[in-house]
Amino acid sequence: MQETKRATIYFDPAIHHALRIKAADLHCSISEIVNEALRQALREDADDLAAFEDRAAEPEISYEALLKDLKKHGKL
């Protein structure tokens, strides 16, 4: 069995209520719901970091240059 760590988390009362209802509906614990939500958020972060890495070699453009280009091409 995988070792777990205990932490105290303070939820907004409405969030806590929603989590309790969802946990009961899914027949699981609040911890399982929170762990899965955090896993998903961390996967999304990893995907974002990979996308940044993939695009690192692309040329940079300043915000001002981007606006000028959009205006030049009739997008603004």
PyMOL Python script that loads the backbone (N, CA, C, O; Angstrom):
from pymol import cmd

cmd.read_pdbstr("""\
ATOM      1  N   MET A   1       0.826  -1.180   0.000  1.00  0.00           N
ATOM      2  CA  MET A   1       0.000   0.000   0.000  1.00  0.00           C
ATOM      3  C   MET A   1       0.870   1.243   0.000  1.00  0.00           C
ATOM      4  O   MET A   1       1.907   1.285   0.663  1.00  0.00           O
ATOM      5  N   GLN A   2       0.448   2.249  -0.741  1.00  0.00           N
ATOM      6  CA  GLN A   2       1.219   3.479  -0.851  1.00  0.00           C
ATOM      7  C   GLN A   2       1.074   4.317   0.416  1.00  0.00           C
ATOM      8  O   GLN A   2      -0.022   4.470   0.954  1.00  0.00           O
ATOM      9  N   GLU A   3       2.192   4.851   0.876  1.00  0.00           N
ATOM     10  CA  GLU A   3       2.169   5.692   2.063  1.00  0.00           C
ATOM     11  C   GLU A   3       1.516   7.026   1.723  1.00  0.00           C
ATOM     12  O   GLU A   3       1.753   7.586   0.652  1.00  0.00           O
ATOM     13  N   THR A   4       0.705   7.525   2.624  1.00  0.00           N
ATOM     14  CA  THR A   4       0.067   8.827   2.421  1.00  0.00           C
ATOM     15  C   THR A   4       0.576   9.799   3.471  1.00  0.00           C
ATOM     16  O   THR A   4       1.072   9.395   4.522  1.00  0.00           O
ATOM     17  N   LYS A   5       0.449  11.064   3.176  1.00  0.00           N
ATOM     18  CA  LYS A   5       0.833  12.129   4.100  1.00  0.00           C
ATOM     19  C   LYS A   5      -0.416  12.893   4.496  1.00  0.00           C
ATOM     20  O   LYS A   5      -1.341  13.052   3.700  1.00  0.00           O
ATOM     21  N   ARG A   6      -0.434  13.349   5.698  1.00  0.00           N
ATOM     22  CA  ARG A   6      -1.573  14.083   6.216  1.00  0.00           C
ATOM     23  C   ARG A   6      -1.268  15.568   6.180  1.00  0.00           C
ATOM     24  O   ARG A   6      -0.155  15.992   6.493  1.00  0.00           O
ATOM     25  N   ALA A   7      -2.273  16.362   5.793  1.00  0.00           N
ATOM     26  CA  ALA A   7      -2.139  17.819   5.771  1.00  0.00           C
ATOM     27  C   ALA A   7      -3.476  18.432   6.158  1.00  0.00           C
ATOM     28  O   ALA A   7      -4.532  17.837   5.943  1.00  0.00           O
ATOM     29  N   THR A   8      -3.417  19.596   6.715  1.00  0.00           N
ATOM     30  CA  THR A   8      -4.643  20.317   7.039  1.00  0.00           C
ATOM     31  C   THR A   8      -4.892  21.343   5.945  1.00  0.00           C
ATOM     32  O   THR A   8      -4.023  22.152   5.621  1.00  0.00           O
ATOM     33  N   ILE A   9      -6.091  21.296   5.383  1.00  0.00           N
ATOM     34  CA  ILE A   9      -6.477  22.231   4.336  1.00  0.00           C
ATOM     35  C   ILE A   9      -7.753  22.920   4.791  1.00  0.00           C
ATOM     36  O   ILE A   9      -8.686  22.270   5.263  1.00  0.00           O
ATOM     37  N   TYR A  10      -7.788  24.234   4.649  1.00  0.00           N
ATOM     38  CA  TYR A  10      -8.969  24.993   5.041  1.00  0.00           C
ATOM     39  C   TYR A  10      -9.755  25.348   3.790  1.00  0.00           C
ATOM     40  O   TYR A  10      -9.247  26.044   2.911  1.00  0.00           O
ATOM     41  N   PHE A  11     -10.997  24.871   3.708  1.00  0.00           N
ATOM     42  CA  PHE A  11     -11.862  25.122   2.570  1.00  0.00           C
ATOM     43  C   PHE A  11     -12.885  26.203   2.905  1.00  0.00           C
ATOM     44  O   PHE A  11     -13.310  26.348   4.051  1.00  0.00           O
ATOM     45  N   ASP A  12     -13.257  26.938   1.906  1.00  0.00           N
ATOM     46  CA  ASP A  12     -14.416  27.799   2.006  1.00  0.00           C
ATOM     47  C   ASP A  12     -15.598  26.883   2.360  1.00  0.00           C
ATOM     48  O   ASP A  12     -15.696  25.784   1.814  1.00  0.00           O
ATOM     49  N   PRO A  13     -16.483  27.304   3.246  1.00  0.00           N
ATOM     50  CA  PRO A  13     -17.592  26.425   3.651  1.00  0.00           C
ATOM     51  C   PRO A  13     -18.429  25.894   2.485  1.00  0.00           C
ATOM     52  O   PRO A  13     -18.833  24.732   2.500  1.00  0.00           O
ATOM     53  N   ALA A  14     -18.690  26.716   1.492  1.00  0.00           N
ATOM     54  CA  ALA A  14     -19.488  26.259   0.347  1.00  0.00           C
ATOM     55  C   ALA A  14     -18.738  25.195  -0.452  1.00  0.00           C
ATOM     56  O   ALA A  14     -19.344  24.233  -0.923  1.00  0.00           O
ATOM     57  N   ILE A  15     -17.424  25.362  -0.607  1.00  0.00           N
ATOM     58  CA  ILE A  15     -16.605  24.379  -1.314  1.00  0.00           C
ATOM     59  C   ILE A  15     -16.604  23.066  -0.534  1.00  0.00           C
ATOM     60  O   ILE A  15     -16.757  21.991  -1.113  1.00  0.00           O
ATOM     61  N   HIS A  16     -16.433  23.161   0.771  1.00  0.00           N
ATOM     62  CA  HIS A  16     -16.418  21.965   1.609  1.00  0.00           C
ATOM     63  C   HIS A  16     -17.747  21.220   1.504  1.00  0.00           C
ATOM     64  O   HIS A  16     -17.769  19.993   1.399  1.00  0.00           O
ATOM     65  N   HIS A  17     -18.835  21.951   1.533  1.00  0.00           N
ATOM     66  CA  HIS A  17     -20.155  21.334   1.400  1.00  0.00           C
ATOM     67  C   HIS A  17     -20.281  20.610   0.055  1.00  0.00           C
ATOM     68  O   HIS A  17     -20.750  19.474  -0.005  1.00  0.00           O
ATOM     69  N   ALA A  18     -19.862  21.275  -1.012  1.00  0.00           N
ATOM     70  CA  ALA A  18     -19.924  20.653  -2.342  1.00  0.00           C
ATOM     71  C   ALA A  18     -19.049  19.406  -2.411  1.00  0.00           C
ATOM     72  O   ALA A  18     -19.448  18.402  -3.001  1.00  0.00           O
ATOM     73  N   LEU A  19     -17.863  19.461  -1.814  1.00  0.00           N
ATOM     74  CA  LEU A  19     -16.982  18.287  -1.794  1.00  0.00           C
ATOM     75  C   LEU A  19     -17.602  17.125  -1.029  1.00  0.00           C
ATOM     76  O   LEU A  19     -17.504  15.975  -1.457  1.00  0.00           O
ATOM     77  N   ARG A  20     -18.233  17.418   0.090  1.00  0.00           N
ATOM     78  CA  ARG A  20     -18.874  16.354   0.884  1.00  0.00           C
ATOM     79  C   ARG A  20     -19.986  15.689   0.086  1.00  0.00           C
ATOM     80  O   ARG A  20     -20.120  14.466   0.098  1.00  0.00           O
ATOM     81  N   ILE A  21     -20.779  16.491  -0.602  1.00  0.00           N
ATOM     82  CA  ILE A  21     -21.870  15.935  -1.408  1.00  0.00           C
ATOM     83  C   ILE A  21     -21.320  15.110  -2.570  1.00  0.00           C
ATOM     84  O   ILE A  21     -21.804  14.014  -2.850  1.00  0.00           O
ATOM     85  N   LYS A  22     -20.298  15.654  -3.242  1.00  0.00           N
ATOM     86  CA  LYS A  22     -19.701  14.922  -4.370  1.00  0.00           C
ATOM     87  C   LYS A  22     -19.085  13.613  -3.900  1.00  0.00           C
ATOM     88  O   LYS A  22     -19.254  12.579  -4.547  1.00  0.00           O
ATOM     89  N   ALA A  23     -18.376  13.649  -2.786  1.00  0.00           N
ATOM     90  CA  ALA A  23     -17.754  12.435  -2.249  1.00  0.00           C
ATOM     91  C   ALA A  23     -18.810  11.376  -1.924  1.00  0.00           C
ATOM     92  O   ALA A  23     -18.621  10.193  -2.209  1.00  0.00           O
ATOM     93  N   ALA A  24     -19.902  11.803  -1.335  1.00  0.00           N
ATOM     94  CA  ALA A  24     -20.974  10.849  -1.015  1.00  0.00           C
ATOM     95  C   ALA A  24     -21.584  10.286  -2.291  1.00  0.00           C
ATOM     96  O   ALA A  24     -21.867   9.091  -2.376  1.00  0.00           O
ATOM     97  N   ASP A  25     -21.784  11.149  -3.283  1.00  0.00           N
ATOM     98  CA  ASP A  25     -22.368  10.711  -4.547  1.00  0.00           C
ATOM     99  C   ASP A  25     -21.468   9.716  -5.277  1.00  0.00           C
ATOM    100  O   ASP A  25     -21.947   8.762  -5.889  1.00  0.00           O
ATOM    101  N   LEU A  26     -20.152   9.953  -5.203  1.00  0.00           N
ATOM    102  CA  LEU A  26     -19.185   9.091  -5.894  1.00  0.00           C
ATOM    103  C   LEU A  26     -18.714   7.916  -5.043  1.00  0.00           C
ATOM    104  O   LEU A  26     -17.958   7.066  -5.515  1.00  0.00           O
ATOM    105  N   HIS A  27     -19.160   7.869  -3.789  1.00  0.00           N
ATOM    106  CA  HIS A  27     -18.741   6.817  -2.855  1.00  0.00           C
ATOM    107  C   HIS A  27     -17.218   6.801  -2.704  1.00  0.00           C
ATOM    108  O   HIS A  27     -16.580   5.750  -2.769  1.00  0.00           O
ATOM    109  N   CYS A  28     -16.664   7.978  -2.505  1.00  0.00           N
ATOM    110  CA  CYS A  28     -15.216   8.087  -2.268  1.00  0.00           C
ATOM    111  C   CYS A  28     -14.995   9.163  -1.213  1.00  0.00           C
ATOM    112  O   CYS A  28     -15.943   9.771  -0.716  1.00  0.00           O
ATOM    113  N   SER A  29     -13.743   9.384  -0.885  1.00  0.00           N
ATOM    114  CA  SER A  29     -13.422  10.374   0.150  1.00  0.00           C
ATOM    115  C   SER A  29     -13.113  11.732  -0.477  1.00  0.00           C
ATOM    116  O   SER A  29     -12.811  11.839  -1.666  1.00  0.00           O
ATOM    117  N   ILE A  30     -13.199  12.759   0.358  1.00  0.00           N
ATOM    118  CA  ILE A  30     -12.802  14.101  -0.083  1.00  0.00           C
ATOM    119  C   ILE A  30     -11.330  14.066  -0.489  1.00  0.00           C
ATOM    120  O   ILE A  30     -10.943  14.707  -1.466  1.00  0.00           O
ATOM    121  N   SER A  31     -10.516  13.330   0.245  1.00  0.00           N
ATOM    122  CA  SER A  31      -9.090  13.221  -0.097  1.00  0.00           C
ATOM    123  C   SER A  31      -8.880  12.687  -1.502  1.00  0.00           C
ATOM    124  O   SER A  31      -8.018  13.177  -2.231  1.00  0.00           O
ATOM    125  N   GLU A  32      -9.665  11.682  -1.890  1.00  0.00           N
ATOM    126  CA  GLU A  32      -9.534  11.127  -3.242  1.00  0.00           C
ATOM    127  C   GLU A  32      -9.888  12.174  -4.300  1.00  0.00           C
ATOM    128  O   GLU A  32      -9.221  12.273  -5.330  1.00  0.00           O
ATOM    129  N   ILE A  33     -10.931  12.946  -4.044  1.00  0.00           N
ATOM    130  CA  ILE A  33     -11.335  13.984  -4.997  1.00  0.00           C
ATOM    131  C   ILE A  33     -10.253  15.057  -5.109  1.00  0.00           C
ATOM    132  O   ILE A  33      -9.885  15.466  -6.210  1.00  0.00           O
ATOM    133  N   VAL A  34      -9.753  15.503  -3.968  1.00  0.00           N
ATOM    134  CA  VAL A  34      -8.720  16.550  -3.966  1.00  0.00           C
ATOM    135  C   VAL A  34      -7.438  16.038  -4.618  1.00  0.00           C
ATOM    136  O   VAL A  34      -6.823  16.755  -5.407  1.00  0.00           O
ATOM    137  N   ASN A  35      -7.028  14.815  -4.304  1.00  0.00           N
ATOM    138  CA  ASN A  35      -5.827  14.251  -4.921  1.00  0.00           C
ATOM    139  C   ASN A  35      -5.964  14.174  -6.434  1.00  0.00           C
ATOM    140  O   ASN A  35      -5.027  14.522  -7.153  1.00  0.00           O
ATOM    141  N   GLU A  36      -7.107  13.727  -6.929  1.00  0.00           N
ATOM    142  CA  GLU A  36      -7.304  13.627  -8.375  1.00  0.00           C
ATOM    143  C   GLU A  36      -7.308  15.010  -9.024  1.00  0.00           C
ATOM    144  O   GLU A  36      -6.745  15.185 -10.104  1.00  0.00           O
ATOM    145  N   ALA A  37      -7.929  15.982  -8.385  1.00  0.00           N
ATOM    146  CA  ALA A  37      -7.942  17.343  -8.923  1.00  0.00           C
ATOM    147  C   ALA A  37      -6.526  17.915  -8.991  1.00  0.00           C
ATOM    148  O   ALA A  37      -6.166  18.578  -9.963  1.00  0.00           O
ATOM    149  N   LEU A  38      -5.730  17.658  -7.962  1.00  0.00           N
ATOM    150  CA  LEU A  38      -4.344  18.140  -7.965  1.00  0.00           C
ATOM    151  C   LEU A  38      -3.497  17.413  -8.998  1.00  0.00           C
ATOM    152  O   LEU A  38      -2.655  18.030  -9.651  1.00  0.00           O
ATOM    153  N   ARG A  39      -3.709  16.106  -9.157  1.00  0.00           N
ATOM    154  CA  ARG A  39      -2.986  15.371 -10.209  1.00  0.00           C
ATOM    155  C   ARG A  39      -3.288  15.976 -11.577  1.00  0.00           C
ATOM    156  O   ARG A  39      -2.387  16.172 -12.393  1.00  0.00           O
ATOM    157  N   GLN A  40      -4.561  16.267 -11.815  1.00  0.00           N
ATOM    158  CA  GLN A  40      -4.956  16.848 -13.098  1.00  0.00           C
ATOM    159  C   GLN A  40      -4.309  18.223 -13.293  1.00  0.00           C
ATOM    160  O   GLN A  40      -3.811  18.520 -14.379  1.00  0.00           O
ATOM    161  N   ALA A  41      -4.312  19.047 -12.273  1.00  0.00           N
ATOM    162  CA  ALA A  41      -3.693  20.372 -12.368  1.00  0.00           C
ATOM    163  C   ALA A  41      -2.190  20.252 -12.634  1.00  0.00           C
ATOM    164  O   ALA A  41      -1.642  21.014 -13.431  1.00  0.00           O
ATOM    165  N   LEU A  42      -1.528  19.310 -11.981  1.00  0.00           N
ATOM    166  CA  LEU A  42      -0.091  19.119 -12.188  1.00  0.00           C
ATOM    167  C   LEU A  42       0.202  18.581 -13.591  1.00  0.00           C
ATOM    168  O   LEU A  42       1.205  18.957 -14.197  1.00  0.00           O
ATOM    169  N   ARG A  43      -0.671  17.699 -14.114  1.00  0.00           N
ATOM    170  CA  ARG A  43      -0.505  17.216 -15.498  1.00  0.00           C
ATOM    171  C   ARG A  43      -0.627  18.382 -16.472  1.00  0.00           C
ATOM    172  O   ARG A  43       0.139  18.480 -17.431  1.00  0.00           O
ATOM    173  N   GLU A  44      -1.599  19.268 -16.221  1.00  0.00           N
ATOM    174  CA  GLU A  44      -1.769  20.432 -17.089  1.00  0.00           C
ATOM    175  C   GLU A  44      -0.547  21.337 -17.025  1.00  0.00           C
ATOM    176  O   GLU A  44      -0.114  21.862 -18.051  1.00  0.00           O
ATOM    177  N   ASP A  45       0.014  21.528 -15.833  1.00  0.00           N
ATOM    178  CA  ASP A  45       1.240  22.316 -15.691  1.00  0.00           C
ATOM    179  C   ASP A  45       2.379  21.686 -16.483  1.00  0.00           C
ATOM    180  O   ASP A  45       3.132  22.388 -17.158  1.00  0.00           O
ATOM    181  N   ALA A  46       2.506  20.364 -16.402  1.00  0.00           N
ATOM    182  CA  ALA A  46       3.569  19.668 -17.139  1.00  0.00           C
ATOM    183  C   ALA A  46       3.370  19.841 -18.641  1.00  0.00           C
ATOM    184  O   ALA A  46       4.338  20.050 -19.374  1.00  0.00           O
ATOM    185  N   ASP A  47       2.124  19.756 -19.106  1.00  0.00           N
ATOM    186  CA  ASP A  47       1.838  19.959 -20.533  1.00  0.00           C
ATOM    187  C   ASP A  47       2.198  21.382 -20.960  1.00  0.00           C
ATOM    188  O   ASP A  47       2.768  21.591 -22.030  1.00  0.00           O
ATOM    189  N   ASP A  48       1.859  22.357 -20.113  1.00  0.00           N
ATOM    190  CA  ASP A  48       2.187  23.753 -20.424  1.00  0.00           C
ATOM    191  C   ASP A  48       3.698  23.959 -20.513  1.00  0.00           C
ATOM    192  O   ASP A  48       4.191  24.619 -21.428  1.00  0.00           O
ATOM    193  N   LEU A  49       4.424  23.388 -19.554  1.00  0.00           N
ATOM    194  CA  LEU A  49       5.886  23.523 -19.567  1.00  0.00           C
ATOM    195  C   LEU A  49       6.489  22.871 -20.812  1.00  0.00           C
ATOM    196  O   LEU A  49       7.435  23.397 -21.398  1.00  0.00           O
ATOM    197  N   ALA A  50       5.940  21.730 -21.209  1.00  0.00           N
ATOM    198  CA  ALA A  50       6.428  21.061 -22.424  1.00  0.00           C
ATOM    199  C   ALA A  50       6.145  21.926 -23.651  1.00  0.00           C
ATOM    200  O   ALA A  50       6.981  22.013 -24.550  1.00  0.00           O
ATOM    201  N   ALA A  51       4.988  22.560 -23.695  1.00  0.00           N
ATOM    202  CA  ALA A  51       4.660  23.436 -24.826  1.00  0.00           C
ATOM    203  C   ALA A  51       5.600  24.630 -24.871  1.00  0.00           C
ATOM    204  O   ALA A  51       6.036  25.036 -25.948  1.00  0.00           O
ATOM    205  N   PHE A  52       5.916  25.197 -23.712  1.00  0.00           N
ATOM    206  CA  PHE A  52       6.874  26.313 -23.677  1.00  0.00           C
ATOM    207  C   PHE A  52       8.233  25.868 -24.193  1.00  0.00           C
ATOM    208  O   PHE A  52       8.886  26.583 -24.953  1.00  0.00           O
ATOM    209  N   GLU A  53       8.650  24.683 -23.775  1.00  0.00           N
ATOM    210  CA  GLU A  53       9.943  24.155 -24.207  1.00  0.00           C
ATOM    211  C   GLU A  53       9.958  23.922 -25.718  1.00  0.00           C
ATOM    212  O   GLU A  53      10.940  24.235 -26.392  1.00  0.00           O
ATOM    213  N   ASP A  54       8.861  23.371 -26.242  1.00  0.00           N
ATOM    214  CA  ASP A  54       8.759  23.113 -27.678  1.00  0.00           C
ATOM    215  C   ASP A  54       8.834  24.396 -28.492  1.00  0.00           C
ATOM    216  O   ASP A  54       9.326  24.389 -29.620  1.00  0.00           O
ATOM    217  N   ARG A  55       8.352  25.491 -27.930  1.00  0.00           N
ATOM    218  CA  ARG A  55       8.299  26.752 -28.670  1.00  0.00           C
ATOM    219  C   ARG A  55       9.451  27.693 -28.324  1.00  0.00           C
ATOM    220  O   ARG A  55       9.466  28.841 -28.769  1.00  0.00           O
ATOM    221  N   ALA A  56      10.408  27.221 -27.541  1.00  0.00           N
ATOM    222  CA  ALA A  56      11.507  28.079 -27.082  1.00  0.00           C
ATOM    223  C   ALA A  56      12.322  28.647 -28.238  1.00  0.00           C
ATOM    224  O   ALA A  56      12.856  29.750 -28.126  1.00  0.00           O
ATOM    225  N   ALA A  57      12.427  27.924 -29.333  1.00  0.00           N
ATOM    226  CA  ALA A  57      13.245  28.374 -30.459  1.00  0.00           C
ATOM    227  C   ALA A  57      12.508  29.353 -31.379  1.00  0.00           C
ATOM    228  O   ALA A  57      13.113  29.928 -32.284  1.00  0.00           O
ATOM    229  N   GLU A  58      11.219  29.541 -31.153  1.00  0.00           N
ATOM    230  CA  GLU A  58      10.473  30.468 -31.996  1.00  0.00           C
ATOM    231  C   GLU A  58      10.921  31.900 -31.732  1.00  0.00           C
ATOM    232  O   GLU A  58      11.293  32.247 -30.611  1.00  0.00           O
ATOM    233  N   PRO A  59      10.883  32.723 -32.768  1.00  0.00           N
ATOM    234  CA  PRO A  59      11.286  34.120 -32.558  1.00  0.00           C
ATOM    235  C   PRO A  59      10.294  34.836 -31.639  1.00  0.00           C
ATOM    236  O   PRO A  59       9.095  34.559 -31.651  1.00  0.00           O
ATOM    237  N   GLU A  60      10.825  35.757 -30.850  1.00  0.00           N
ATOM    238  CA  GLU A  60       9.989  36.532 -29.952  1.00  0.00           C
ATOM    239  C   GLU A  60       9.518  37.794 -30.660  1.00  0.00           C
ATOM    240  O   GLU A  60      10.199  38.318 -31.542  1.00  0.00           O
ATOM    241  N   ILE A  61       8.347  38.272 -30.264  1.00  0.00           N
ATOM    242  CA  ILE A  61       7.823  39.517 -30.805  1.00  0.00           C
ATOM    243  C   ILE A  61       7.282  40.325 -29.632  1.00  0.00           C
ATOM    244  O   ILE A  61       6.625  39.782 -28.744  1.00  0.00           O
ATOM    245  N   SER A  62       7.557  41.603 -29.635  1.00  0.00           N
ATOM    246  CA  SER A  62       7.079  42.439 -28.543  1.00  0.00           C
ATOM    247  C   SER A  62       5.581  42.676 -28.708  1.00  0.00           C
ATOM    248  O   SER A  62       5.027  42.494 -29.792  1.00  0.00           O
ATOM    249  N   TYR A  63       4.954  43.072 -27.649  1.00  0.00           N
ATOM    250  CA  TYR A  63       3.524  43.354 -27.675  1.00  0.00           C
ATOM    251  C   TYR A  63       3.238  44.505 -28.647  1.00  0.00           C
ATOM    252  O   TYR A  63       2.271  44.467 -29.408  1.00  0.00           O
ATOM    253  N   GLU A  64       4.089  45.513 -28.604  1.00  0.00           N
ATOM    254  CA  GLU A  64       3.932  46.664 -29.509  1.00  0.00           C
ATOM    255  C   GLU A  64       4.028  46.225 -30.970  1.00  0.00           C
ATOM    256  O   GLU A  64       3.222  46.651 -31.797  1.00  0.00           O
ATOM    257  N   ALA A  65       4.999  45.384 -31.290  1.00  0.00           N
ATOM    258  CA  ALA A  65       5.155  44.891 -32.663  1.00  0.00           C
ATOM    259  C   ALA A  65       3.960  44.034 -33.066  1.00  0.00           C
ATOM    260  O   ALA A  65       3.512  44.099 -34.211  1.00  0.00           O
ATOM    261  N   LEU A  66       3.447  43.243 -32.151  1.00  0.00           N
ATOM    262  CA  LEU A  66       2.272  42.424 -32.429  1.00  0.00           C
ATOM    263  C   LEU A  66       1.072  43.298 -32.767  1.00  0.00           C
ATOM    264  O   LEU A  66       0.352  43.028 -33.729  1.00  0.00           O
ATOM    265  N   LEU A  67       0.856  44.347 -31.977  1.00  0.00           N
ATOM    266  CA  LEU A  67      -0.255  45.257 -32.254  1.00  0.00           C
ATOM    267  C   LEU A  67      -0.111  45.936 -33.605  1.00  0.00           C
ATOM    268  O   LEU A  67      -1.086  46.069 -34.345  1.00  0.00           O
ATOM    269  N   LYS A  68       1.104  46.367 -33.929  1.00  0.00           N
ATOM    270  CA  LYS A  68       1.346  47.000 -35.234  1.00  0.00           C
ATOM    271  C   LYS A  68       1.064  46.025 -36.365  1.00  0.00           C
ATOM    272  O   LYS A  68       0.467  46.400 -37.373  1.00  0.00           O
ATOM    273  N   ASP A  69       1.487  44.780 -36.207  1.00  0.00           N
ATOM    274  CA  ASP A  69       1.258  43.772 -37.230  1.00  0.00           C
ATOM    275  C   ASP A  69      -0.237  43.485 -37.400  1.00  0.00           C
ATOM    276  O   ASP A  69      -0.726  43.357 -38.522  1.00  0.00           O
ATOM    277  N   LEU A  70      -0.953  43.385 -36.284  1.00  0.00           N
ATOM    278  CA  LEU A  70      -2.405  43.144 -36.363  1.00  0.00           C
ATOM    279  C   LEU A  70      -3.107  44.317 -37.068  1.00  0.00           C
ATOM    280  O   LEU A  70      -4.014  44.109 -37.874  1.00  0.00           O
ATOM    281  N   LYS A  71      -2.687  45.525 -36.762  1.00  0.00           N
ATOM    282  CA  LYS A  71      -3.287  46.715 -37.380  1.00  0.00           C
ATOM    283  C   LYS A  71      -2.965  46.740 -38.875  1.00  0.00           C
ATOM    284  O   LYS A  71      -3.827  47.039 -39.701  1.00  0.00           O
ATOM    285  N   LYS A  72      -1.716  46.422 -39.208  1.00  0.00           N
ATOM    286  CA  LYS A  72      -1.271  46.409 -40.601  1.00  0.00           C
ATOM    287  C   LYS A  72      -2.095  45.429 -41.440  1.00  0.00           C
ATOM    288  O   LYS A  72      -2.375  45.689 -42.611  1.00  0.00           O
ATOM    289  N   HIS A  73      -2.477  44.315 -40.842  1.00  0.00           N
ATOM    290  CA  HIS A  73      -3.217  43.287 -41.571  1.00  0.00           C
ATOM    291  C   HIS A  73      -4.740  43.398 -41.353  1.00  0.00           C
ATOM    292  O   HIS A  73      -5.482  42.461 -41.647  1.00  0.00           O
ATOM    293  N   GLY A  74      -5.193  44.549 -40.838  1.00  0.00           N
ATOM    294  CA  GLY A  74      -6.615  44.794 -40.697  1.00  0.00           C
ATOM    295  C   GLY A  74      -7.313  43.991 -39.621  1.00  0.00           C
ATOM    296  O   GLY A  74      -8.534  43.839 -39.663  1.00  0.00           O
ATOM    297  N   LYS A  75      -6.577  43.480 -38.670  1.00  0.00           N
ATOM    298  CA  LYS A  75      -7.167  42.670 -37.603  1.00  0.00           C
ATOM    299  C   LYS A  75      -7.621  43.522 -36.427  1.00  0.00           C
ATOM    300  O   LYS A  75      -8.379  43.064 -35.573  1.00  0.00           O
ATOM    301  N   LEU A  76      -7.147  44.781 -36.390  1.00  0.00           N
ATOM    302  CA  LEU A  76      -7.562  45.720 -35.330  1.00  0.00           C
ATOM    303  C   LEU A  76      -8.242  46.911 -35.947  1.00  0.00           C
ATOM    304  O   LEU A  76      -8.667  47.819 -35.233  1.00  0.00           O
TER     305      LEU A  76
END
""", "prot")
cmd.dss("prot")
cmd.show_as("cartoon", "prot")
cmd.util.cbc("prot")
cmd.orient("prot")
